[in-house]
Amino acid sequence: MERFDSPFGIVELTHERFSHIIEFHPEIKKLKKYLSKTIAKPKFIRPSKSDNQVFILYGRIEKDKLLAIVIKTNSRNFILTAYLTSKNL
């Protein structure tokens, strides 16, 4: 398990969650080094539309690419998933 500082406190990334992420978004494996920076100092934070304990943290990877990290905030903050997007925010 890895832990990262965030605007919400410590956020955990379990081995199970990382395996899930790279299964569905294999490009994230080579971008893992950007996780801690994006979590610690996201460029944008957006709340989930369906769960008030879920937030999406965005960090710029390239001019037209963002790393999106979805976290659940509760007594134990943790990463649900991560993916690349070119969505303009």
Protein Blocks (a to p, Z undefined) as FASTA:
>chain_A
ZZdddfkbpadddfklmmmmmmmmmmlmmmmmmmmmmmmmcfbdcddfkbckbccddddf
bfmbccdddddddfbdcdfbdcddfbdZZ
